[in-house]
Amino acid sequence: MARMRSLPKAAEELKAKDPETDISYWVLRRWVKEKKIPSVKTGRNSLIDMDKLEVFMEGRDYANF
């Protein structure tokens, strides 16, 4: 099952996992707007799959998005 998170929650989870990360809410928001990471719109909010985000950040092939 997908681990879908809102952008603020995703940024919070990344920061908890790695306190030294430079990936913030604003970075995630830009990636969604630039369609670098897939997202699902729910009204005004976007949800992202944390597993797919981690694949993207590791630079692995994410053709299965």
All heavy atoms as a GROMACS GRO file, in nm:
protein
  538
    1MET      N    1   0.085  -0.119   0.000
    1MET     CA    2   0.000   0.000   0.000
    1MET      C    3   0.089   0.124   0.000
    1MET      O    4   0.191   0.129   0.066
    1MET     CB    5  -0.092   0.000   0.122
    1MET     CG    6  -0.176   0.124   0.128
    1MET     SD    7  -0.311   0.116   0.244
    1MET     CE    8  -0.429   0.028   0.147
    2ALA      N    9   0.048   0.222  -0.075
    2ALA     CA   10   0.124   0.346  -0.089
    2ALA      C   11   0.123   0.426   0.042
    2ALA      O   12   0.022   0.431   0.111
    2ALA     CB   13   0.067   0.430  -0.201
    3ARG      N   14   0.236   0.487   0.070
    3ARG     CA   15   0.247   0.576   0.186
    3ARG      C   16   0.230   0.718   0.134
    3ARG      O   17   0.326   0.789   0.110
    3ARG     CB   18   0.383   0.561   0.253
    3ARG     CG   19   0.407   0.426   0.314
    3ARG     CD   20   0.540   0.418   0.388
    3ARG     NE   21   0.652   0.449   0.299
    3ARG     CZ   22   0.756   0.524   0.335
    3ARG    NH1   23   0.766   0.574   0.456
    3ARG    NH2   24   0.854   0.549   0.249
    4MET      N   25   0.104   0.762   0.117
    4MET     CA   26   0.074   0.894   0.064
    4MET      C   27   0.081   0.998   0.176
    4MET      O   28   0.028   0.975   0.284
    4MET     CB   29  -0.064   0.896   0.000
    4MET     CG   30  -0.083   0.794  -0.112
    4MET     SD   31   0.028   0.818  -0.250
    4MET     CE   32  -0.047   0.957  -0.329
    5ARG      N   33   0.148   1.108   0.147
    5ARG     CA   34   0.162   1.216   0.244
    5ARG      C   35   0.138   1.349   0.175
    5ARG      O   36   0.170   1.367   0.058
    5ARG     CB   37   0.305   1.220   0.303
    5ARG     CG   38   0.352   1.093   0.370
    5ARG     CD   39   0.282   1.072   0.504
    5ARG     NE   40   0.336   0.959   0.575
    5ARG     CZ   41   0.298   0.832   0.562
    5ARG    NH1   42   0.202   0.803   0.479
    5ARG    NH2   43   0.352   0.736   0.632
    6SER      N   44   0.088   1.445   0.252
    6SER     CA   45   0.079   1.581   0.201
    6SER      C   46   0.221   1.636   0.196
    6SER      O   47   0.313   1.580   0.257
    6SER     CB   48  -0.008   1.666   0.294
    6SER     OG   49   0.055   1.678   0.420
    7LEU      N   50   0.241   1.744   0.124
    7LEU     CA   51   0.376   1.800   0.112
    7LEU      C   52   0.436   1.839   0.247
    7LEU      O   53   0.552   1.806   0.274
    7LEU     CB   54   0.376   1.917   0.014
    7LEU     CG   55   0.342   1.882  -0.131
    7LEU    CD1   56   0.345   2.006  -0.217
    7LEU    CD2   57   0.432   1.776  -0.185
    8PRO      N   58   0.361   1.906   0.336
    8PRO     CA   59   0.419   1.939   0.466
    8PRO      C   60   0.456   1.814   0.547
    8PRO      O   61   0.562   1.810   0.610
    8PRO     CB   62   0.310   2.019   0.537
    8PRO     CG   63   0.224   2.072   0.428
    8PRO     CD   64   0.229   1.970   0.319
    9LYS      N   65   0.369   1.713   0.543
    9LYS     CA   66   0.397   1.590   0.618
    9LYS      C   67   0.515   1.515   0.556
    9LYS      O   68   0.597   1.457   0.629
    9LYS     CB   69   0.274   1.499   0.621
    9LYS     CG   70   0.163   1.553   0.706
    9LYS     CD   71   0.199   1.545   0.851
    9LYS     CE   72   0.081   1.591   0.935
    9LYS     NZ   73   0.115   1.601   1.076
   10ALA      N   74   0.527   1.516   0.424
   10ALA     CA   75   0.639   1.450   0.358
   10ALA      C   76   0.770   1.517   0.396
   10ALA      O   77   0.869   1.450   0.427
   10ALA     CB   78   0.620   1.451   0.207
   11ALA      N   79   0.770   1.651   0.395
   11ALA     CA   80   0.891   1.724   0.434
   11ALA      C   81   0.928   1.696   0.580
   11ALA      O   82   1.045   1.677   0.613
   11ALA     CB   83   0.871   1.874   0.412
   12GLU      N   84   0.827   1.691   0.664
   12GLU     CA   85   0.848   1.661   0.807
   12GLU      C   86   0.907   1.521   0.825
   12GLU      O   87   1.000   1.501   0.903
   12GLU     CB   88   0.714   1.672   0.879
   12GLU     CG   89   0.718   1.652   1.027
   12GLU     CD   90   0.579   1.665   1.087
   12GLU    OE1   91   0.514   1.768   1.063
   12GLU    OE2   92   0.538   1.572   1.158
   13GLU      N   93   0.855   1.424   0.751
   13GLU     CA   94   0.903   1.286   0.760
   13GLU      C   95   1.048   1.275   0.710
   13GLU      O   96   1.130   1.205   0.770
   13GLU     CB   97   0.812   1.195   0.679
   13GLU     CG   98   0.835   1.049   0.706
   13GLU     CD   99   0.728   0.961   0.644
   13GLU    OE1  100   0.608   0.992   0.657
   13GLU    OE2  101   0.767   0.859   0.583
   14LEU      N  102   1.080   1.347   0.602
   14LEU     CA  103   1.217   1.346   0.552
   14LEU      C  104   1.313   1.408   0.653
   14LEU      O  105   1.423   1.358   0.674
   14LEU     CB  106   1.226   1.423   0.420
   14LEU     CG  107   1.165   1.356   0.298
   14LEU    CD1  108   1.168   1.453   0.179
   14LEU    CD2  109   1.238   1.228   0.264
   15LYS      N  110   1.270   1.517   0.715
   15LYS     CA  111   1.354   1.586   0.814
   15LYS      C  112   1.375   1.498   0.937
   15LYS      O  113   1.485   1.497   0.993
   15LYS     CB  114   1.287   1.718   0.854
   15LYS     CG  115   1.377   1.813   0.926
   15LYS     CD  116   1.489   1.856   0.836
   15LYS     CE  117   1.530   1.998   0.864
   15LYS     NZ  118   1.649   2.037   0.794
   16ALA      N  119   1.273   1.422   0.978
   16ALA     CA  120   1.287   1.332   1.093
   16ALA      C  121   1.383   1.219   1.060
   16ALA      O  122   1.461   1.175   1.147
   16ALA     CB  123   1.151   1.277   1.132
   17LYS      N  124   1.379   1.172   0.936
   17LYS     CA  125   1.466   1.063   0.893
   17LYS      C  126   1.611   1.109   0.879
   17LYS      O  127   1.703   1.035   0.912
   17LYS     CB  128   1.415   1.009   0.759
   17LYS     CG  129   1.460   0.873   0.723
   17LYS     CD  130   1.390   0.830   0.595
   17LYS     CE  131   1.372   0.682   0.593
   17LYS     NZ  132   1.307   0.637   0.471
   18ASP      N  133   1.629   1.232   0.828
   18ASP     CA  134   1.762   1.288   0.807
   18ASP      C  135   1.760   1.437   0.844
   18ASP      O  136   1.725   1.520   0.760
   18ASP     CB  137   1.805   1.271   0.662
   18ASP     CG  138   1.942   1.329   0.632
   18ASP    OD1  139   2.016   1.362   0.728
   18ASP    OD2  140   1.976   1.342   0.514
   19PRO      N  141   1.796   1.470   0.967
   19PRO     CA  142   1.790   1.610   1.010
   19PRO      C  143   1.878   1.706   0.929
   19PRO      O  144   1.855   1.825   0.928
   19PRO     CB  145   1.839   1.605   1.156
   19PRO     CG  146   1.821   1.464   1.198
   19PRO     CD  147   1.834   1.380   1.074
   20GLU      N  148   1.977   1.653   0.858
   20GLU     CA  149   2.068   1.738   0.780
   20GLU      C  150   2.018   1.764   0.637
   20GLU      O  151   2.084   1.836   0.562
   20GLU     CB  152   2.206   1.670   0.772
   20GLU     CG  153   2.272   1.652   0.909
   20GLU     CD  154   2.301   1.784   0.977
   20GLU    OE1  155   2.348   1.878   0.909
   20GLU    OE2  156   2.276   1.793   1.099
   21THR      N  157   1.903   1.709   0.600
   21THR     CA  158   1.855   1.724   0.462
   21THR      C  159   1.819   1.869   0.431
   21THR      O  160   1.775   1.944   0.518
   21THR     CB  161   1.733   1.632   0.436
   21THR    OG1  162   1.707   1.636   0.296
   21THR    CG2  163   1.611   1.676   0.513
   22ASP      N  164   1.841   1.904   0.306
   22ASP     CA  165   1.804   2.038   0.258
   22ASP      C  166   1.671   2.036   0.186
   22ASP      O  167   1.627   2.137   0.132
   22ASP     CB  168   1.912   2.092   0.164
   22ASP     CG  169   2.039   2.128   0.238
   22ASP    OD1  170   2.030   2.164   0.357
   22ASP    OD2  171   2.147   2.121   0.177
   23ILE      N  172   1.606   1.920   0.182
   23ILE     CA  173   1.478   1.908   0.112
   23ILE      C  174   1.366   1.957   0.203
   23ILE      O  175   1.340   1.898   0.307
   23ILE     CB  176   1.455   1.764   0.065
   23ILE    CG1  177   1.566   1.726  -0.032
   23ILE    CG2  178   1.318   1.750   0.000
   23ILE    CD1  179   1.566   1.583  -0.073
   24SER      N  180   1.304   2.065   0.162
   24SER     CA  181   1.200   2.129   0.242
   24SER      C  182   1.066   2.116   0.169
   24SER      O  183   1.057   2.064   0.058
   24SER     CB  184   1.233   2.277   0.260
   24SER     OG  185   1.229   2.343   0.134
   25TYR      N  186   0.965   2.169   0.232
   25TYR     CA  187   0.832   2.176   0.172
   25TYR      C  188   0.839   2.246   0.036
   25TYR      O  189   0.779   2.202  -0.060
   25TYR     CB  190   0.737   2.251   0.266
   25TYR     CG  191   0.612   2.301   0.197
   25TYR    CD1  192   0.507   2.216   0.171
   25TYR    CD2  193   0.602   2.435   0.157
   25TYR    CE1  194   0.392   2.261   0.107
   25TYR    CE2  195   0.488   2.481   0.093
   25TYR     CZ  196   0.384   2.392   0.069
   25TYR     OH  197   0.272   2.437   0.005
   26TRP      N  198   0.916   2.354   0.029
   26TRP     CA  199   0.923   2.433  -0.093
   26TRP      C  200   0.992   2.357  -0.206
   26TRP      O  201   0.954   2.370  -0.322
   26TRP     CB  202   0.992   2.566  -0.067
   26TRP     CG  203   0.912   2.647   0.030
   26TRP    CD1  204   0.940   2.668   0.162
   26TRP    CD2  205   0.788   2.711   0.004
   26TRP    NE1  206   0.839   2.743   0.220
   26TRP    CE2  207   0.745   2.771   0.125
   26TRP    CE3  208   0.709   2.725  -0.108
   26TRP    CZ2  209   0.627   2.843   0.134
   26TRP    CZ3  210   0.590   2.797  -0.098
   26TRP    CH2  211   0.552   2.855   0.022
   27VAL      N  212   1.091   2.276  -0.173
   27VAL     CA  213   1.158   2.193  -0.274
   27VAL      C  214   1.059   2.089  -0.327
   27VAL      O  215   1.047   2.070  -0.448
   27VAL     CB  216   1.284   2.126  -0.216
   27VAL    CG1  217   1.341   2.025  -0.312
   27VAL    CG2  218   1.388   2.229  -0.178
   28LEU      N  219   0.988   2.023  -0.236
   28LEU     CA  220   0.889   1.924  -0.277
   28LEU      C  221   0.781   1.988  -0.364
   28LEU      O  222   0.740   1.931  -0.465
   28LEU     CB  223   0.826   1.857  -0.156
   28LEU     CG  224   0.918   1.769  -0.072
   28LEU    CD1  225   0.844   1.718   0.051
   28LEU    CD2  226   0.975   1.654  -0.153
   29ARG      N  227   0.738   2.105  -0.327
   29ARG     CA  228   0.635   2.177  -0.403
   29ARG      C  229   0.684   2.208  -0.544
   29ARG      O  230   0.610   2.190  -0.642
   29ARG     CB  231   0.598   2.306  -0.329
   29ARG     CG  232   0.485   2.381  -0.391
   29ARG     CD  233   0.442   2.494  -0.297
   29ARG     NE  234   0.330   2.564  -0.352
   29ARG     CZ  235   0.337   2.682  -0.413
   29ARG    NH1  236   0.453   2.743  -0.424
   29ARG    NH2  237   0.229   2.740  -0.460
   30ARG      N  238   0.808   2.252  -0.555
   30ARG     CA  239   0.864   2.282  -0.687
   30ARG      C  240   0.875   2.155  -0.772
   30ARG      O  241   0.841   2.155  -0.890
   30ARG     CB  242   1.002   2.348  -0.672
   30ARG     CG  243   1.059   2.393  -0.806
   30ARG     CD  244   1.190   2.468  -0.794
   30ARG     NE  245   1.293   2.373  -0.753
   30ARG     CZ  246   1.371   2.388  -0.648
   30ARG    NH1  247   1.360   2.494  -0.571
   30ARG    NH2  248   1.463   2.298  -0.619
   31TRP      N  249   0.919   2.044  -0.711
   31TRP     CA  250   0.930   1.917  -0.783
   31TRP      C  251   0.793   1.872  -0.835
   31TRP      O  252   0.783   1.820  -0.944
   31TRP     CB  253   0.992   1.809  -0.696
   31TRP     CG  254   1.139   1.825  -0.674
   31TRP    CD1  255   1.223   1.911  -0.736
   31TRP    CD2  256   1.219   1.752  -0.582
   31TRP    NE1  257   1.351   1.895  -0.688
   31TRP    CE2  258   1.352   1.799  -0.594
   31TRP    CE3  259   1.193   1.652  -0.490
   31TRP    CZ2  260   1.456   1.748  -0.519
   31TRP    CZ3  261   1.296   1.602  -0.415
   31TRP    CH2  262   1.427   1.650  -0.429
   32VAL      N  263   0.690   1.890  -0.755
   32VAL     CA  264   0.554   1.853  -0.798
   32VAL      C  265   0.512   1.942  -0.914
   32VAL      O  266   0.461   1.894  -1.015
   32VAL     CB  267   0.454   1.861  -0.681
   32VAL    CG1  268   0.310   1.856  -0.731
   32VAL    CG2  269   0.480   1.749  -0.580
   33LYS      N  270   0.532   2.073  -0.902
   33LYS     CA  271   0.492   2.166  -1.009
   33LYS      C  272   0.568   2.138  -1.138
   33LYS      O  273   0.513   2.153  -1.246
   33LYS     CB  274   0.516   2.310  -0.965
   33LYS     CG  275   0.412   2.361  -0.870
   33LYS     CD  276   0.437   2.507  -0.840
   33LYS     CE  277   0.314   2.567  -0.782
   33LYS     NZ  278   0.251   2.662  -0.870
   34GLU      N  279   0.696   2.099  -1.127
   34GLU     CA  280   0.777   2.069  -1.244
   34GLU      C  281   0.757   1.925  -1.294
   34GLU      O  282   0.822   1.883  -1.389
   34GLU     CB  283   0.926   2.092  -1.213
   34GLU     CG  284   0.959   2.236  -1.187
   34GLU     CD  285   1.101   2.257  -1.137
   34GLU    OE1  286   1.173   2.157  -1.110
   34GLU    OE2  287   1.142   2.374  -1.124
   35LYS      N  288   0.669   1.852  -1.225
   35LYS     CA  289   0.636   1.713  -1.258
   35LYS      C  290   0.758   1.621  -1.251
   35LYS      O  291   0.768   1.523  -1.325
   35LYS     CB  292   0.566   1.704  -1.392
   35LYS     CG  293   0.436   1.782  -1.396
   35LYS     CD  294   0.351   1.744  -1.511
   35LYS     CE  295   0.226   1.828  -1.522
   35LYS     NZ  296   0.141   1.835  -1.412
   36LYS      N  297   0.851   1.654  -1.162
   36LYS     CA  298   0.966   1.566  -1.140
   36LYS      C  299   0.929   1.447  -1.054
   36LYS      O  300   0.989   1.342  -1.065
   36LYS     CB  301   1.080   1.644  -1.073
   36LYS     CG  302   1.145   1.745  -1.163
   36LYS     CD  303   1.263   1.809  -1.097
   36LYS     CE  304   1.333   1.904  -1.192
   36LYS     NZ  305   1.452   1.963  -1.131
   37ILE      N  306   0.828   1.467  -0.967
   37ILE     CA  307   0.776   1.356  -0.888
   37ILE      C  308   0.625   1.352  -0.909
   37ILE      O  309   0.561   1.455  -0.922
   37ILE     CB  310   0.811   1.370  -0.737
   37ILE    CG1  311   0.763   1.502  -0.680
   37ILE    CG2  312   0.959   1.351  -0.713
   37ILE    CD1  313   0.784   1.517  -0.530
   38PRO      N  314   0.570   1.231  -0.915
   38PRO     CA  315   0.424   1.220  -0.936
   38PRO      C  316   0.348   1.260  -0.810
   38PRO      O  317   0.397   1.242  -0.698
   38PRO     CB  318   0.405   1.073  -0.968
   38PRO     CG  319   0.519   1.003  -0.906
   38PRO     CD  320   0.634   1.100  -0.908
   39SER      N  321   0.230   1.314  -0.831
   39SER     CA  322   0.147   1.354  -0.719
   39SER      C  323   0.000   1.334  -0.755
   39SER      O  324  -0.034   1.319  -0.871
   39SER     CB  325   0.172   1.500  -0.681
   39SER     OG  326   0.130   1.585  -0.785
   40VAL      N  327  -0.083   1.336  -0.653
   40VAL     CA  328  -0.227   1.326  -0.670
   40VAL      C  329  -0.288   1.451  -0.607
   40VAL      O  330  -0.258   1.484  -0.492
   40VAL     CB  331  -0.282   1.200  -0.599
   40VAL    CG1  332  -0.433   1.194  -0.608
   40VAL    CG2  333  -0.218   1.075  -0.656
   41LYS      N  334  -0.368   1.523  -0.685
   41LYS     CA  335  -0.433   1.642  -0.633
   41LYS      C  336  -0.558   1.603  -0.556
   41LYS      O  337  -0.638   1.523  -0.603
   41LYS     CB  338  -0.473   1.736  -0.746
   41LYS     CG  339  -0.360   1.815  -0.807
   41LYS     CD  340  -0.302   1.913  -0.712
   41LYS     CE  341  -0.364   2.048  -0.729
   41LYS     NZ  342  -0.301   2.148  -0.646
   42THR      N  343  -0.574   1.657  -0.437
   42THR     CA  344  -0.695   1.640  -0.357
   42THR      C  345  -0.742   1.779  -0.319
   42THR      O  346  -0.698   1.834  -0.220
   42THR     CB  347  -0.668   1.554  -0.231
   42THR    OG1  348  -0.566   1.617  -0.155
   42THR    CG2  349  -0.626   1.415  -0.268
   43GLY      N  350  -0.827   1.836  -0.402
   43GLY     CA  351  -0.868   1.974  -0.379
   43GLY      C  352  -0.750   2.065  -0.408
   43GLY      O  353  -0.694   2.063  -0.515
   44ARG      N  354  -0.710   2.142  -0.308
   44ARG     CA  355  -0.597   2.234  -0.324
   44ARG      C  356  -0.465   2.169  -0.284
   44ARG      O  357  -0.359   2.228  -0.303
   44ARG     CB  358  -0.620   2.359  -0.239
   44ARG     CG  359  -0.740   2.439  -0.287
   44ARG     CD  360  -0.761   2.562  -0.206
   44ARG     NE  361  -0.650   2.655  -0.231
   44ARG     CZ  362  -0.627   2.764  -0.160
   44ARG    NH1  363  -0.703   2.793  -0.059
   44ARG    NH2  364  -0.527   2.843  -0.189
   45ASN      N  365  -0.471   2.051  -0.225
   45ASN     CA  366  -0.352   1.985  -0.175
   45ASN      C  367  -0.299   1.880  -0.273
   45ASN      O  368  -0.375   1.825  -0.351
   45ASN     CB  369  -0.382   1.916  -0.041
   45ASN     CG  370  -0.426   2.014   0.063
   45ASN    OD1  371  -0.371   2.122   0.075
   45ASN    ND2  372  -0.528   1.979   0.139
   46SER      N  373  -0.170   1.854  -0.263
   46SER     CA  374  -0.108   1.747  -0.340
   46SER      C  375  -0.060   1.641  -0.244
   46SER      O  376  -0.007   1.672  -0.137
   46SER     CB  377   0.011   1.800  -0.420
   46SER     OG  378  -0.029   1.890  -0.518
   47LEU      N  379  -0.077   1.516  -0.284
   47LEU     CA  380  -0.026   1.404  -0.206
   47LEU      C  381   0.082   1.335  -0.288
   47LEU      O  382   0.069   1.320  -0.409
   47LEU     CB  383  -0.137   1.303  -0.175
   47LEU     CG  384  -0.254   1.352  -0.092
   47LEU    CD1  385  -0.357   1.241  -0.078
   47LEU    CD2  386  -0.209   1.399   0.045
   48ILE      N  387   0.190   1.296  -0.219
   48ILE     CA  388   0.297   1.224  -0.287
   48ILE      C  389   0.320   1.091  -0.216
   48ILE      O  390   0.300   1.079  -0.096
   48ILE     CB  391   0.427   1.306  -0.295
   48ILE    CG1  392   0.476   1.350  -0.157
   48ILE    CG2  393   0.410   1.426  -0.384
   48ILE    CD1  394   0.609   1.421  -0.159
   49ASP      N  395   0.363   0.993  -0.295
   49ASP     CA  396   0.394   0.860  -0.245
   49ASP      C  397   0.538   0.863  -0.194
   49ASP      O  398   0.631   0.888  -0.272
   49ASP     CB  399   0.377   0.758  -0.357
   49ASP     CG  400   0.398   0.615  -0.312
   49ASP    OD1  401   0.465   0.593  -0.209
   49ASP    OD2  402   0.350   0.525  -0.382
   50MET      N  403   0.558   0.839  -0.066
   50MET     CA  404   0.691   0.846  -0.006
   50MET      C  405   0.787   0.744  -0.068
   50MET      O  406   0.906   0.772  -0.082
   50MET     CB  407   0.683   0.827   0.145
   50MET     CG  408   0.612   0.940   0.217
   50MET     SD  409   0.688   1.102   0.190
   50MET     CE  410   0.841   1.083   0.282
   51ASP      N  411   0.737   0.627  -0.106
   51ASP     CA  412   0.823   0.526  -0.168
   51ASP      C  413   0.878   0.576  -0.302
   51ASP      O  414   0.997   0.562  -0.332
   51ASP     CB  415   0.748   0.394  -0.187
   51ASP     CG  416   0.707   0.332  -0.054
   51ASP    OD1  417   0.782   0.346   0.045
   51ASP    OD2  418   0.599   0.271  -0.050
   52LYS      N  419   0.792   0.638  -0.382
   52LYS     CA  420   0.835   0.690  -0.511
   52LYS      C  421   0.927   0.811  -0.495
   52LYS      O  422   1.021   0.829  -0.572
   52LYS     CB  423   0.714   0.725  -0.596
   52LYS     CG  424   0.638   0.602  -0.640
   52LYS     CD  425   0.519   0.636  -0.724
   52LYS     CE  426   0.446   0.508  -0.764
   52LYS     NZ  427   0.326   0.537  -0.842
   53LEU      N  428   0.903   0.891  -0.392
   53LEU     CA  429   0.991   1.003  -0.363
   53LEU      C  430   1.131   0.953  -0.329
   53LEU      O  431   1.231   1.007  -0.378
   53LEU     CB  432   0.936   1.087  -0.248
   53LEU     CG  433   1.024   1.202  -0.200
   53LEU    CD1  434   1.048   1.303  -0.312
   53LEU    CD2  435   0.962   1.269  -0.078
   54GLU      N  436   1.139   0.849  -0.248
   54GLU     CA  437   1.270   0.794  -0.210
   54GLU      C  438   1.342   0.737  -0.332
   54GLU      O  439   1.463   0.753  -0.346
   54GLU     CB  440   1.254   0.690  -0.100
   54GLU     CG  441   1.215   0.752   0.032
   54GLU     CD  442   1.180   0.651   0.140
   54GLU    OE1  443   1.200   0.530   0.120
   54GLU    OE2  444   1.130   0.695   0.246
   55VAL      N  445   1.268   0.672  -0.422
   55VAL     CA  446   1.328   0.621  -0.546
   55VAL      C  447   1.385   0.738  -0.627
   55VAL      O  448   1.498   0.732  -0.676
   55VAL     CB  449   1.224   0.542  -0.630
   55VAL    CG1  450   1.275   0.515  -0.769
   55VAL    CG2  451   1.189   0.412  -0.560
   56PHE      N  452   1.309   0.845  -0.640
   56PHE     CA  453   1.353   0.963  -0.714
   56PHE      C  454   1.479   1.022  -0.651
   56PHE      O  455   1.575   1.055  -0.720
   56PHE     CB  456   1.241   1.067  -0.718
   56PHE     CG  457   1.286   1.200  -0.775
   56PHE    CD1  458   1.300   1.214  -0.912
   56PHE    CD2  459   1.312   1.307  -0.693
   56PHE    CE1  460   1.342   1.336  -0.966
   56PHE    CE2  461   1.352   1.428  -0.744
   56PHE     CZ  462   1.367   1.443  -0.881
   57MET      N  463   1.479   1.033  -0.519
   57MET     CA  464   1.592   1.094  -0.450
   57MET      C  465   1.718   1.009  -0.458
   57MET      O  466   1.829   1.062  -0.457
   57MET     CB  467   1.555   1.122  -0.304
   57MET     CG  468   1.453   1.232  -0.291
   57MET     SD  469   1.390   1.257  -0.125
   57MET     CE  470   1.534   1.253  -0.027
   58GLU      N  471   1.703   0.878  -0.469
   58GLU     CA  472   1.818   0.789  -0.482
   58GLU      C  473   1.869   0.784  -0.625
   58GLU      O  474   1.975   0.728  -0.651
   58GLU     CB  475   1.780   0.648  -0.436
   58GLU     CG  476   1.756   0.639  -0.287
   58GLU     CD  477   1.699   0.505  -0.245
   58GLU    OE1  478   1.678   0.417  -0.332
   58GLU    OE2  479   1.674   0.488  -0.125
   59GLY      N  480   1.793   0.842  -0.718
   59GLY     CA  481   1.835   0.845  -0.856
   59GLY      C  482   1.810   0.715  -0.930
   59GLY      O  483   1.859   0.696  -1.040
   60ARG      N  484   1.734   0.626  -0.870
   60ARG     CA  485   1.702   0.500  -0.938
   60ARG      C  486   1.598   0.524  -1.046
   60ARG      O  487   1.532   0.627  -1.050
   60ARG     CB  488   1.648   0.397  -0.838
   60ARG     CG  489   1.754   0.352  -0.739
   60ARG     CD  490   1.703   0.239  -0.654
   60ARG     NE  491   1.606   0.290  -0.558
   60ARG     CZ  492   1.520   0.214  -0.492
   60ARG    NH1  493   1.516   0.085  -0.513
   60ARG    NH2  494   1.438   0.267  -0.405
   61ASP      N  495   1.586   0.426  -1.135
   61ASP     CA  496   1.488   0.434  -1.243
   61ASP      C  497   1.348   0.433  -1.184
   61ASP      O  498   1.313   0.347  -1.104
   61ASP     CB  499   1.505   0.314  -1.336
   61ASP     CG  500   1.407   0.318  -1.452
   61ASP    OD1  501   1.362   0.428  -1.488
   61ASP    OD2  502   1.377   0.209  -1.505
   62TYR      N  503   1.267   0.530  -1.220
   62TYR     CA  504   1.130   0.535  -1.170
   62TYR      C  505   1.030   0.535  -1.283
   62TYR      O  506   0.928   0.601  -1.280
   62TYR     CB  507   1.109   0.655  -1.077
   62TYR     CG  508   1.140   0.790  -1.137
   62TYR    CD1  509   1.042   0.865  -1.197
   62TYR    CD2  510   1.269   0.840  -1.133
   62TYR    CE1  511   1.071   0.988  -1.252
   62TYR    CE2  512   1.298   0.963  -1.188
   62TYR     CZ  513   1.200   1.036  -1.246
   62TYR     OH  514   1.229   1.157  -1.301
   63ALA      N  515   1.060   0.453  -1.384
   63ALA     CA  516   0.972   0.443  -1.501
   63ALA      C  517   0.836   0.381  -1.465
   63ALA      O  518   0.742   0.394  -1.540
   63ALA     CB  519   1.039   0.360  -1.609
   64ASN      N  520   0.827   0.314  -1.350
   64ASN     CA  521   0.702   0.248  -1.312
   64ASN      C  522   0.605   0.344  -1.245
   64ASN      O  523   0.506   0.300  -1.193
   64ASN     CB  524   0.732   0.131  -1.219
   64ASN     CG  525   0.809   0.023  -1.290
   64ASN    OD1  526   0.792   0.002  -1.408
   64ASN    ND2  527   0.895  -0.045  -1.218
   65PHE      N  528   0.631   0.473  -1.246
   65PHE     CA  529   0.541   0.569  -1.183
   65PHE      C  530   0.413   0.567  -1.253
   65PHE      O  531   0.353   0.592  -1.330
   65PHE     CB  532   0.600   0.708  -1.179
   65PHE     CG  533   0.700   0.728  -1.070
   65PHE    CD1  534   0.779   0.840  -1.068
   65PHE    CD2  535   0.719   0.636  -0.971
   65PHE    CE1  536   0.871   0.863  -0.971
   65PHE    CE2  537   0.812   0.655  -0.870
   65PHE     CZ  538   0.887   0.770  -0.872
   0.00000   0.00000   0.00000
